[in-house]
Amino acid sequence: MPRLSFYLLKQMMGPVALFAFLMTCVIWLTQSLRLLDLIINRGQSAVTFAYLTMLILPSLLVIILPLAYFFGTLYALSKLNTDSELVVMASAGFSRSQLAVPTLIGAAIVMVLTYVCGLYLMPAGQRAMNEKVVDIRANIGTALLNEGAFNTPAKGLTVFIREIDNDGGIHGALVHDNRTPKFPITYLAESGRIVQTPAGARLIMVDGTIEQSSKGGARLSVLKFDRYVFDLDQFSSPAPVSERATNERYLGELLSPDPRLKPRIRNAYFAEANNRISQPLYCIAFALIALAAVIRGRRGRGAHLLRMTFACFAATGLRIAGYGVQGLAVNDPAYCVLFYLLPLIGIVAAVFVLTGGHPKPAVADVSAEAAA
């Protein structure tokens, strides 16, 4: 690769990486907030929170990478044009086709990353995250780790823990079992521990009493114990068995679904498959749109700003239209052709401008300025 091409590629990939990082941070923050309630209420650690939020990243990058490449490339080329570096390159014989080479190479790199995220990392991450969330919600023991509060992890069960040590030991435990209203049972213990066993969650209580009332509270039976194991899993409901969501399925599963599924579900899978295949193609369209906006037209400040604004609206509108197609394709698979037609329209329109469409080439303006 010529040195100028390598220089241009390096100048573009820096802003692209910065835009991708900033956009990922903002969207990742909004998406991770919905996990905070689960993490806090179920007594999970910061490591678990970080693990779950990392699993979200591939699904965000599928959307972010093409847009980050467009804005990063547009910024880099605009800066090079403003600093007259593109003018110097053109004067040295660096043609538009040579300028397009590093732009398209950068688009190819981002395309590969988008395909990796969309076809493998996203479904793998979503599967791992949903399985972890189900395990956390099914773990009734972690729902009780709120000291100084009355917890009701299941209907008919109230648990109060006065204090929890750093090593997991508890002091002052109360368990009120009211599943049978006529015969409620209350467990009191001086200390204990919540442990996870192969059979499930268990509350081990030490030095306490079991108080059971009968005959409408007219009679109270009290039994002292040195050690008592209370089964918490009896209150947890089994995890619901359901079909995997579309974002959890790999491409092969989307293209070859179970024939017993409803037609609308099979259409949704087919639409999702075509959407994943077509999404990275926007990188090429965005690269050419950014290139056309910078190197074509008059070099005046107002005209340059107008072209940048138009390019942003064109790229954003093109991508929004792509998201709208998915809803249409779910109802009618014939609309799936639009997944590929939209980026193709962007590519053709940008190539038309680059190869002589309106407005007038900037190189002619540069030559006129040099002659003057």
Residue, then its C-alpha position, 0 to 999 in steps of 0.5 A: m500500500p502506498r504511504l499516502s494510502f496508509y497515512l489516510l487509513k490511519q487518519m480515518m481509523g483513529p476517529v472511527a475508534l473514538f466515535a465507536f468508543l463514545m457511542t458504545c459507552v453512552i448506549w451501554l450505560t443506558q442498556s446496563l441500567r436495566l440490570l442494576d435492579l436485578i443485581i442489587n435486589r438479588g445480592q449479586s457482585a460487581v463482577t457479575f454486573a460487569y460480566l452481564t454488561m459485557l455480554i450486551l456489547p456485541s449486540l450494540l456494536v452491530i448497530i454502532l460500528p457502521l455509524a461510527y465508521f461513517f461519522g469517523t470517516l466524514y470527520a477525518l476526510s473533512k479535517l484533511n480537506t480543511d487543512s488542505e492536505l487533500v489539495v496537496m495530494a491531488s496536486a501530487g497526482f493522488s487521484r480520487s480512485q486512490l483516495a477511495v482505496p483506503t476508505l474502502i479498506g477501512a470499510a472492509i475492516v469494519m464490515v468484518l468486525t460487524y459480521v463477527c459480532g452479528l453472526y457469532l458474538m451477539p447470539a453467543g452473548q445473548r444466550a449466555m446473558n439470558e441463561k445467567v439472568v435465569d439462574i440469578r432469578a431462580n436462586i432464591g437464596t440471593a434474594l434474601l441477602n438484604e439485612g435489616a429488611f423484611n424480604t418476601p421472595a415467595k408467597g407465604l414466606t417472610v424472611f428477616i436477617r438482622e445482620i450479615d457478616n463479610d464472610g456470609g454469616i448471618h445474625g438474628a434470623l427470622v423465617h415466617d412460613n404462612r403457606t397454611p394460614k391456619f397453622p403458621i410456623t415461625y423460625l427464630a435463630e441466633s445465627g446461621r448461614i445461607v449456602q448453595t448446595p447441589a440440591g439447591a439453596r439452604l438456610i442453616m439456622v443455629d441456636g433457635t426455636i420453631e414456633q407453631s400456632s394452632k387452633g386459631g392461635a389458641r395454642l402455641s408449640v415451641l421447639k428448641f434446636d441447636r441446628y436446623v436446615f431450612d429448604l429455600d428451593q421449595f419456594s422457588s418456581p421452576a424456570p419457564v421453558s420458552e423458545r430462544a429469542t431471535n437475537e439468541r439464534y445463530l444464522g443457521e437456526l434463523l435460515s432453517p427454523d423448525p417447520r412446526l413453528k408458526p409462519r409469522i415466527r418463521n418470517a421473523y427469523f428469516a427477516e432477522a437473518n437477512n438483516r444480519i447479512s445486510q447490516p455490514l453492507y452499510c459500511i461501503a455505502f457510508a464510506l462512499i457517501a462520506l467520500a462524495a461529500v468531502i471531495r465533490g463540490r465547491r470548496g467554500r465554507g458554506a457549501h462544505l458545511l451544507r454537504m456535510t449536513f446533507a451527508c449526515f441526513a442521507a446516511t441516517g435516513l438510509r439506516i433508519a429505513g433499514y430498520g423499518v424494513q424489518g417490520l415489513a419483512v416480518n409480515d411479508p418475506a418479499y420485503c427482505v430484498l429491501f435489506y440489500l436494496l437500501p445500501l445498494i441505493g446509497i452506494v450507487a448514488a455516492v458513485f454517481v456523485l463521485t464519477g461526475g454527477h452534480p455538483k462540480p468536481a473540487v479538483a477543477d476548483v483547485s486547478a483554477e485556484a492554482a492557475a490564478 
